């Protein structure tokens, strides 16, 4: 193996360590890796470098409001924030971040915690970010998708921990329950992007996220409630939306960190990879602004029941890998 191959394989291993023992990620990763035929995070990063030019608009999408109170979870915003940060630093992109309106302040504070400049209008300067939302009904979503694709002509549409609909048009959490009413309907945006040759990337950790349609048939076999959910639709939780590149990771945030690390490496700027101190600021800003752990449903400094110190360690390891 050459150095690039070693780094790409190692990063995938780091972001798929089954720290919490869910028993899902190794299945997801294996199938996604077989589907793509090469390492996931590095492939996503290389596609971004090859397709996104300096000053381009990019769409970065997250947001998963979890029951019973439908509060934004801590997996998602940190991953999107660090991707916005690395793209701004390396490619001076104009970043439009989509999230449910109810979660807007959480994302604003997470971005501000690492000094990402926010635009107050849609006149976004290179290196800045603008936060937008998207409709929760399909008719409006199709209209909005056509409008924003036509207006901005983004070179990338990336979804990270963004719940996707199943074959019956229903959105589920990992426990098999219907959460459709509380989520943006982002699939029309993915459809329009793919139809127009725009790079699409999905990052997920459970099978119910946008992009899992790439491997839907296979993962139904081993994902809890994959074939049959606990809501009246009985269609299972597996999302059907497809993307150009699917990245599976232990938490979706880690998938974002893996892509970030690979972008920093490919750009020859490993110093731009976020550090544990940044991770602490982002995660704490996310929780302090109202997000909760999506597994424990508690407002603790954790993601998917993984304590914050573990996330610092993952970030430190990724920095070490690309800095050797």
Phi, psi and omega in degrees: 000141172275176186298320180299318180294320179297314181297316182296320179290319183293318180297318177300322179293320181295315186280000179240017176292125185277071185300318184266003174064039179287335180076018183251318192297324181295324175294310181302313183297315182301315181291317180295321179294317178296323180296316182277326179085009180197169182306143191279304185298317181294321179296318178297315181296317181295321178296321178296312180301321183282336186252335184260122179261161181301132179088357180293156168278139173228146177254123179240122193236133176210186178119113175218108180267120190258144177288163009274341184262000178054059176255146179302135177271165184279349173272123181131290181304314179300320180296319179291322180299313183290331175290319175299321182294312183291323179292323177295320183286318186274318187242001180052040182290160172260106190264120172254116183257124180256133176205159177303144184302326180295340182255006186303312183297326178299314181290322178302313183291326177294318177295316182294333183296337178241026170061034173281126184288128180259133175274138179273354179221177180282359174276081189270128177274156177307133180091352181262169178233147176228135182259127180233171175234182184214153185297156177258004174237148188292320181302312179292326181294320178295319179295316181295321181298314180297321182293311185286327176295317179293324184285318189254339184045060182295153177262356180209135169235114184237127176250131179229120183051051177246112184300138181241159182281154175273189184295345179255010177080018182250143180256137184230154167272179184292343180271004174088014182258151181288125178235021189303318188295344189254004188240145172297147178262090191268348183305321177302325178294319177297317180299312180297321180298311181295323180296331182260013176073021179273136180299129177239135180227138175238140178234126181207170183224000186225349180102346181256016182257157176307131180107341183289353175297338176304327186231023189303315184301318183285316187286345176300336185288331187234357177275129176306131182063019179295318180272323184220118181274186181255009177258170185300338183291330178056024183265002180083164186267350188293129180286147184256349181294139182249152179225170179292318181224128177250128177247120177256135182211168184300311165238152181296327176306315182296327175298318176297320180295322179296316177296317178303312181299319181290323176297315179299319179293311182297328180279355182070026183228063182300338180295342181278349175296136182293152185254168178306325179295323175292319180301317179298315180297315183294312182296317181291323177295323179297312181289316182296340180271358175125354179286160178230162172293128185291341179266310183278340183065025180244153180273062179252161179280077183204166176225124181051041178068013176261121183299154185301326182297329178293321179294322176299319181295318178300316179297319180296318180296316180298319176300318181296319182299315185273355183256357182290000000 
